[in-house]
Amino acid sequence: MKEHAKNLALEELRVLAALMVLGVHAGQKAGLGGITAVGAQGVTLFFILSGYLTAASLERHPDPRTYYKRRAARILPLYWLVLVLRYLYDAVRYLASGMTAAQVFTGPCGPGYLRYVFFLQLWLPSDDWMLWNNRNVLWTMSSFAFFYLIAPLLARLCRRFWGAMACLLVCLAGKGMLGSWVERSLAGWPASADISEFSARIPPMTLYCFLFGMAAFAALREGRQYLYGAFCLLLPALFGFERCAYEGVFTVLVLLAAQAPGGLWPSAAAGRPGRALRFLSAGSFWLYLAHPMVLDLLPNGRTGWLWFAVVLAVCLTVCYALYALAVRHLEARFRPQG
């Protein structure tokens, strides 16, 4: 984001998160899903980074109207562009498969697609998880939208470190009960609804990740980063490293990155490597949203590390080429001035 362009370490973490998500999907495409599955945790890193950066943004621009305007300009044009492209691609694909127009436009490309337009995909259960809740791997956008909507309120609650810690602990303590209640309430849905997955990913269940990031900002502002870092590393041990392990490590990385704005190569910050990193970071959200469509266009049936490398290279090349040629100009048109 523009206000954090000088912090190359945060830019590096954003690029890392996007590459992790791309890596797990490329691994699935190449038959290496089990080996590359850890890449799915890139979503967690994105959530924590968003929590930190949003808290920092609201500290500088506390007026909610300014904040919402900036968030909308960053998220909506690219997200809706991806939705339009996905819709057109799916319509052509389903029609080519032999479905009639009536079947396509009352079924997979029917009014139900609007749930994605309004970020409702993880608020409304369905009888087809992959079609209506996670199409194009877009389940996370419900969580982002929910967090950004309530972030000004959360920023007030988390302005002080201990207030942020209280919010985080309440969220951690309540998420298990909430998930169990949702799963019990929807127990009658068919297996295709994947209710266990749905209940684990509804926006209130992922809110704690954003709070990890907001608490990191409060800790740094009050000089309590070492205390908070120790908490983040000790918390997983209390759960036998079955919960919060990645969240703890990623939060510590954010704390370190915020204190080392030059990144891994501080001397390169003003040079070509620094400019290249900023370009990669600026396009990371587009890469995150668009790469599943590129994967869909690649042939199936091939496996192995060589094909994995090819898939990665193609996705990166296509997504960043489109970003350089068109998408970043679209972003610039909607970017608030000043």
N, C-alpha and C positions, 0 to 999 in steps of 0.2 A: 504494500500500500504506500501511497505517496509520502505520507508523513513519516514512514519508517525507512525511506529509501537509503538513508545514510548508514543504517545498521545492517552491514553485510552478513553478520552472523544470523540474524533473523531471516534474512533473505535465503541464506543457505538452508535453514531448517524448513522453510516453505517449499523450496525445490526438493529437498529430501522427502518430505511428506508426499508430494505429487509423484515422485519416482517410486516410492514404496507402493502406492496404490496402483500405478501402472505396472509395476513388477509383478504383483500378485495376479492381475488379470492376464498379463502376458504369459505368466507361468501356467495358468489354467488353459490358455490357448495352445501352449506347447506341451501339455500333458505333464507339467511339473508342479501341479497345484499344491501338493503336500510340502514340497521343498520351499516354495516361494510364498507359502501362506502367511508368513510373518509380515509380509508387505501390507496385509489388510490393516495392520496397526497404524499405517500412515494416516488413516481417518482420525484416529485418536490424537495423533500429533497435530493434525489440522484443527481439531476442536480446541485443544489446549492453546495453540498459537492464537486462534481467534479470540479466545477469552482474554489472553494477555493484551493483544493488540487493541481489542475493543475497549478494555479498561483504560489503556493509554490514550486512545482517541477521545474518549469521553472526558478524560482529565483535561485535555487541551481544548475540546469543543463541547462544553457541558450542555449547551442548548440541544434538547432532543430533536428539534426540527432540523438543525444542521446535521446532526448525526444520522437521522433517518434518510435525509437527502443524499448523503455520502454513501450510505450502505446500499440504498436502492440503485444509485448510479453504478456502483461496483458489481452488484449481484444480478439485477434484473435483466439488463440487455443481453448479457452472455447466456444466462440461464434460459431465457425465453427463445433466444436464437437456437440453442441446442434442442429445445422442445420442438420448434418448428421443423428443424432438420430431421429429428427423430420421427416425427409424425409423417412427414413426406416419405422418408425412407421406408417406414413400416407400411404405409399405404401401398406403395409400389410393390414391396415384397409380398404382402398378403394377396394382392390382386394377381401377381405373377404366379403365386402358388395354386391358383385355381379357385380362390374364394370369389364370390360375387361381390359387386359393389355394395349391395345391401348388407351382406354379411360383414364386410370390412368396416363400413361406416356406422353400423349399429353395434359392432363387436369391438375388436382391439383398437380401432380408430374412431370409436363412437364418443358420445358425451362423457363417458367415464374418464377420458383422457384429461378432462379439465381438472381433475384432482391434482395433476402435476402442475398445472398452470398456477394454482392457488396454494401450492405447498401442502396439500392435504394427504399426500400418499402414505404418510405414517401416522395419520390420525384416523383414517377410515380403513378398517380391515376389508379384505376381499376374499373371493374364493380362488384367486390366482395370484400368489405373492409375486412371482417374477414379472407378470404382466402389469398389474395395477399398483403394486407397492414398491417395486425395485426395478422398473424398466430403465434400461440404460444405466443401471447402478445408481439411481438417483434418490435412494432412500434418505441419504444424508441431508439433502436440501431441506427436508422438513425440520430437521434439528437445527440447521443453520438459521432458517427463517424464524423459528420459535425463539432461539437465543437472541438474535438481533432485535426482535420485537420487544422483548422484556429487558434487554441489556441496560437501558437507562435506570430502571428500577433496581436491577441487581447491582449496578455501579454504586448506587447510594448505600445499599446494604453492605457492600464489600469495600467501601471507601477506606475503612480502617482494617488493619490486618486481622485482628481478632474477630471482627464482624465477618470478614471473608471466611475465616476458618470455621466459624459457627455455621454459616450457610453451607459450606462444603461438607461438614460432618453431618448436618441434618439431611442433606441430599444423599450422602452415602448410606446413612442409616435407613432412609425411607425407600430407596430404590428397589431393594429386594422385596419388600412388602407390596409395593406398587406393581412390580412385574408379576408377582404371584397372583394378585387380584385380577389384573388384566387377563392373564392366561386362564384363570378359572372362569372368568366372565365370558370368555370366547371359546370355551372348551368344545362347544357343539359344532364349530366350523369344520369343514372338510380338511383333509391332510394337505391339499393343494394351497390352502390359506397360510400354511406354515406359521401358525399362531405363536409358537415358541419364539420364532425369529421376530415376528411382529412385536410381541410384547417386550422383547429385550431391546428393541430399537426405537420405540416411540420417543418423541422428543423429550419428555420429562425424564426418561431413563438415561439419556445421554447428557443431560444438563450438568452433571457433576464434572465432566471433562472440561467444559468451559469454565466452571468455577475453579478448577485447579489453576487455570491460566489467570483468572482475575485475582486469585489469592497471591499468585506470584508477583503480579504488579504491585499489590498492596505491600507485600513483604519487602520488595526492593525499595519502595518509596520510604518505608519506615526503618530500613536497615536491618530487617529481620530475615534476610535471605538465607543465612546459615541455619537458623532455627527451622525455617520452612523447608529448606533442602534436606535437613536431617529427618524431618517428619515425612517427607515424600519418599525417602529411601527406607525408613523404618516401617511405614504403614504396610507395604506388601508382606513384610515378615510376620506381622500380626495375623495375616490371612493365609499364612503358609505359602506365600507367593502364588496363590491361586486367584487373587484379585488385586488390581491396582498396580501390578508390577510395571507394565508399560507406562501407565499414567505417571507413576512416580519418577521413572527414568526420564521420560519426555519433559516433565515439568522441571527437573533439574537442568536438562539441556537448555530449556528456555531461560532459566535463571542465569546460566552461564553465558548464553548468547547475548542477553540484555546487557551484560557487564563487559562484553568484548565486542563492541560494535564493528571492529575491523574485520571480524571473521577469521577464518583459518589463515588467510594471507593478507594481513593488514597493509603491507606495502603495495598490494595490487588494487587497493580500494579506489584510487583515482585513475587507474589505468584501464587498459582494454579488458583485462580479466574482470575488473569490477563492473564495467559497463555490461559485459556479457552476462554476468551473474544477475544483474538487475533486470536484464531482458528476460532471462529464464524465469526469474521470480515473478515478474509482471505477467508472464504468460502461463504461470503454473495453474491458475484457476481454470483457464481455458483448457489446458492439457487434462486436468482432472475431469472436466465435464465432457470433453469431446472424444477422448481416446477410446471409449467403448464402441463408438460408431465406426472408428477406423478398424478396430478389431473385428467387427462384424463383417467388414468387407474383405478381410483376409481369408484365404482358404482354410478349411478344417482338415483334420486327418493327419497332419504332420506333427511330429513330436521331437523332443530332444533339445539340447542346449543351443545348438546352432540355429534352430528355428526360433527359439526363445530370443536369441540375440537379434535375429532378423526382425521379429515382431517388435521388439523394443525400438530398434532403429527406425523402422517404418512409422511407428506411432509418433515418435519424437519429431521426425522430419516433417511428416504431414501436419501435425498439430501446430508446430512452431512456424512452419511456412505459412499456414493459413493465418496464424496470429500476426506475423510480420506484414503480410500482404493486405489483410482486411480487418481482422478482429480488433487489433489495437486502435485502428482508426475509428471503429465503432465505439470503443470505450472512450476515446478522446471526445467524441461528440456529446456524450452524456456526462462527462466528468464535470463536477461543479467547479466554477471558477473561484480563485482565491483560496 
